[in-house]
Amino acid sequence: MPVSGRLCGPCKLRLAFFSLTFLAAFLLPQMACGQGLELNGGWAYNSGNFGTNGFNVGAAWWFTKNVTIAANYDTGWDSTSLSLFQFTQIGAIAVHSHLQNFLVGPRIFFSTNWTDKHKLNPFAEVQIGGSHLNQEVSQVNMPTVSASETDFSWLLGGGVDYLFTPHWSARGNLDLLRTHFASEGQSHFRLVLGITYTFGSRQQSRQQGK
């Protein structure tokens, strides 16, 4: 049973994410330069644990025209049946997984004359944080068994932005996510497709930086 007065693992991840988002929105504008605050959201997929699908939300602060510090929160679910012959004596067995990731780190953008011409902004990113996995195994006429754990995680990868306007862009991320549940390492393929909004003009910032 959880200890009274303590936050659960996923609650800690959410609290840390919203705390850093609040900090970026209200404190960092007085400390930094660049385009300013960015908000993003979209669909997220993580391989492993039968593959989880869900959504991603995040915030970032542009310190320069090429460097941001980003905070991201992913949450995804999967329900998988392990029994092909559900009419046997074993019956149907189902595994329900819920994976949450909270990660923070730098995102570095690159630009050339070619990418500027085609409104593309590729980037590389390295982030560290924590992940929480909850799994339940259920079987007909048997009690449900569940387990959960929160542990350290990190990712390495990159992606590209396509600029619709100086403020709106579409973003695709492709990363290697490394989790460490049950004192072992697990590698995940992470794909995020979403939309970003930057309060400052990215186009103007690039022109000024030339």
N, C-alpha and C positions, 0 to 999 in steps of 0.2 A: 504494500500500500504506500502511496506517496506520502511524504512527510508534510504535515500541515504547516502552512506558512511559506512553503518553498514553491518557486515557479517550476513548472514542468519544462522539459527540454524544448519543445516547439514554442512554448510561450516565451522563453528566453530569446530564441531566434527572432520572433516577431518584435519583441520589445527592443532589442538591439537595432533592428532595421528601422523601426519608426523613430527611434531616438536619433540615429544618424541622419535620417531624412529631415527631421526637425532642425537639427544643427545646420545642415546645408542650406535650408530654406531661410533661416532667420539670423544666423551668426556669420556664416562665411562671406556673404556679400560685402561685409565691412573689411575683409581681410585679403581678398584676392582680386585678380583681374581676368579678362577673357570674356567668353560668351556668357558666363553665369550659370544659373541652375538649369539642369536638364532632368526631365521626367520621362520614363519609358515603361512600356508594358506590352505583353504579347503572349504567344503560345510557347510552351516549353516542353521538351521531350528529353528524358534521361534513359539510357539503356541500362540493363541490369535490373534485378528484382522484377523480371518479366517485362520491363519497359514501362515507365510511368509517363502519363500525359497530364498536363495541367497548364498553369499559367506562370508568368514571370512579371514582377513589378520591380522598378528600381529608380534610383536617382543618382545624379552625378554632378560634380562641380568642375567647370572648365577653369583651370588655373592659367593656361595659355591656349593658343589656337590649336595646339597639338596634344595637350596632356589634360586628362581628367582623373579624378578620384571617384570611383563608382561603388555603389552599394546595391546589391541585387538579392531579391528573395524569390525563390522558386518553390512551388508546391505542385505535386503530381500524384496521381492515383493509378492503380491497376487492379483488376480482378481477373484471375486466371483459374480455369478449371483444370485439375490434374488428372481427371478420370475420363478416359475415352468410353468406357463401358459402365455407364451409370446404373445399369440394371443388375450388376453383379452384387455379391454379398458385401463387397467393400463400400459401395455407394459412391456418391459424388463427393469429391474433395476440392475445395476452393481455397485459393490463397489471395488475400486482400492486402495490398501494399500501399503505404502512403509515405512518400519521400519529400522532405523539406530541406532546402539549402539556403543558408545566409552567407554571402561572400562579399568581401570588400577588398579593393585594390586598384592599382593604376591601369588606365587604358590609354595607349599611345597611338595617335593617328598619324598617317603618312599621306602625303599628297605630292603629285607631280603635275606637269602641264596636262598630261593625258587624263588623269583622274579628275582634275578640275574641269576639264572640258566636258566630261561625261557625268559630272555631278556625283562622283563616287568618292568615298572617304574610307579607305581600308584602315584597320587598326589591329593591334595586338594587345592582349590583356593577360595579367597575372593577378589572381585573387586568392585570398585565404579566408577561412571562417569555420563554420560548423554545419553539420548535416544531422537531421533527425529522421530515423526510419522506424516506422511502426508496421508490423505485419501480423495478420490474423489467419489462422488455418482452421477451416471449418469442415466438418464431415457430417453426413446425415446420421442422426441418432447418437451423435457424440458431442461432448462439450467443446466449445471453441477455445483454441489455444492461441495466445497472443504474446508478443514480445516487442520491446522498443528500446532504442538506444540513441543517444546524442554523442557525436564525436567530431574530432577535427577533420577538416576537408580542405582541399585546394583545387584550383583549376588553372589550366594553361591553354591558351588558344587565341582566337581572333575572329574577325568578321569584316563586314563592310556596311557602310551607310549609303543609301541613295537619297540625295537631297531633292525633295519636292519643291520646297521653298526655303528661304533663309532660316525658318524656324522648325519646319516639319520634315521628317525623314523616315524612310523605312530601314530597318536594321536586321541583319542576319548574323547570328553568332554560331561558331562551331568550335567546341572546346573538349579537352580531356578533363573530366572531373574525377578526382581521386578521393575516395572516402576510406574510413578506417574503422568499420564496425567490427565488433567481436574480436578486437585486437588483431585484425587482419586488414590488408589493403584490398580495395576493390576499384577497378577502373571502369568509368562510365563514359559513353559518348553523349555529349550534351548539345542539343540543337535548340536555338531560340529564334523565333521569327516575330518581329513586332514593329511598333511605331514609337518614335521619339519626338518630344517637343522640347526645344531649347528656347529659353526666355530671351536671350540675346540673339543677335543675328550672326550665324556662323559664316555666312557669305561675306559680310562686311569685315569680320575678323580675319578671314583668310586674305582678303584684299589688302588690309592694313598691314598684315605680317609680311607682305612681299617686299 
